């Protein structure tokens, strides 16, 4: 009997977690979070290092489709004595989460998504390729919901940058990891009203 008492709550929790990925991506909800990109830390003296941070704020205009804004800041240094490379960006993004009917998900608590972004961006380093202008990116990702309101995610993205500077076009492929917090707007409104 004791085993049944322990088993029933675990069973209920397992079935409850299976629906996590649906409730957060419904029309009217907010998505707040960000990602860390291109982390590179040299372990020997004089080696290069770099990191990028991209906070995001999105709103679900319909089920499975969010739009919003982002800010991007990255900094890196190549070897001893070289100048620091800085990157920046601000713009808009769109993200579509695949329906369970569209793709057989690897895990019940997660969803595949596809993200695109566009905005004003730049990459600057003295004596190296420098471009400032229109930046864009696109790529697939996966969000795993560890709680009803928090998703850990991974995103692989092709990034392009075109405009003025000593190089007209730069591009790269980045791997991003991060998290998003999904908030039903009714809860947000209630919290704001209680302030």
N, C-alpha and C positions, 0 to 999 in steps of 0.2 A: 504494500500500500504506500509505503514511504517513497518508493521509486516512482510510482505513478504521480504522486504529488510533485515531485521534482521534474518529471518528464512533461507534464501538461503545460506548465509555464514556459518551458523551453520550446515546446512545439508551437504554442501561441506566438511567442516572440519570433520564431523562424518564419511563420506565415505572415506576420505583421511586417517584417522587414522586406518581404518580397514585394510589397506595394510601395516602398519608400520612393522608388525612382519615378513614380507617377505623380504623387501629390505635389512635389516641389516645382514641377515644370508646367504648371497650369496657368492659364490666362490670369493676369492681375498680380502675380507674385513678383517679388524683387529678387535679384541675384547680386550679391556683394562679395567681392573677394579679389583674388589676384594670383599671379604666378611668378615664379623665379625662373629666369632663362639663362642659358649659356654659362652656368657656373663653371669656373675654371680657376683653380688655385694651385700655383706651382709650389712644390715642396722644398726646392733647393733655392739657395740665395741667388737672386738675379733672374729667376724664372718669371714667366708671365702669370697674370691673374685677371679675372674678369667676372662680372655679375650683372644681371639685368633684373629689374623689378617692374611688373606691369599690373597696377591696381585697376579693377573694372567695376562698373556699376551698370546693371542691366534690368530691364523690365520685360515681362512676358506679355507681348501684345496679343498672343493667342497661345493655346496649348502647344508646347514643344518649341516655340519660336520666341527668342529673346533678342532685343536690340538695346544698345546702350553706348556708353563712352568708356574710353581707356586713357591712361597716361603711361608713357613708357620712359624709363630712365635706365641707362646702362653705362658702365664705366669699365675700362680694362687698361692694362699696362703690359707692354711686350718687352720683356727682358730688362736688363740693368741699364739705366741711363736713358732709355727711350721715353718719348713723350706719351702722355696718357691719351687714350682714345675715349671720346664721350659720344653717347648717342641719346637722342630724345625723341619724343613723339606724343601727339595728342590727336585723338580722332574718335571715330565711331566703329562699332562692331555689330555683327549679327551672328546668332548661333541657333542652329536647328538641331534638336534632339530627335534621334530616330525612334519611331514607334516600335513597340515590341513586335508588332505584326510585320514591320519592315525588315528587321534584322533579328535573328535569333541571338540574343545577348549572351555573352560568356558568363556573366554573373547576374543573378536575379536582382541584385541591389544596385545595378548600375545601368548607364545608358551611353551608347556611342553618340557623338555629336560632330557637327561640321561647323567650323567658324571661319568667318571672313572679317577683315578689318581694312579701313582706309583712313588716312589722315595726313597731317603735316608732320614730317619726321626729318631727322638729320643724323649724320655720322661725321665727326670731325676729328682729325689728328694732323698735327703739323708735319708736313713732308710726306704724308701718306694720302691714300684716296679719301677725298672729302666730297660728300654729296648732301645737299639740303633741298627738300622739296616735298614731293608726293610719295608717301609710303603706303604699302599695302601688304597684306598677308592672307594666306588661306591654308587650311589643313584640317585633318581629322583628329578627334580626341576621344577620350573615355573618361566618364565621371563615375566614381564609385561612392555611393551614399553610405557613410559610416554611421550616421544618425539620421533622424527624419529631416534635419535642416542643414547638414553639412556634407559636402561632397569633396572627396579628394580626386584630383584629375591629372591626366597627362595629355599633352597636346604636341603633335609634330606639325610644324608650320614652315611653309615656304614664304620668305619675306623678300620684298623688292623695294628699292628706293631709287627714284629718278628725280632729276632736277639740276640745279646749279652746283658749281664747285669744280674741282679739278678732275672729277670723274662723273660722267653723266648717268651711270647706272651701277648700282651695287645690289647684290642679292646673296642670300644664304638660306640654309635650312637649320631650324632651331628645334630643340627639344625642351618643352616647358613642363614644369610640375608646379602644382599649386592647390588651392582649395577655393570653394565657393560656399557662401552661406545663403540659403534660400529662405526667404521670409514672405509669408502670406501678407498682403497689404492690409488686410483687416487687423492683423495683430500689430503691425507698425502704426496704423492710425490710432488704435487703442492706447498704445504706449505714448505716442505724442500727445494725445488728449489728457493723459494722466500726469504730464509734466507740469 
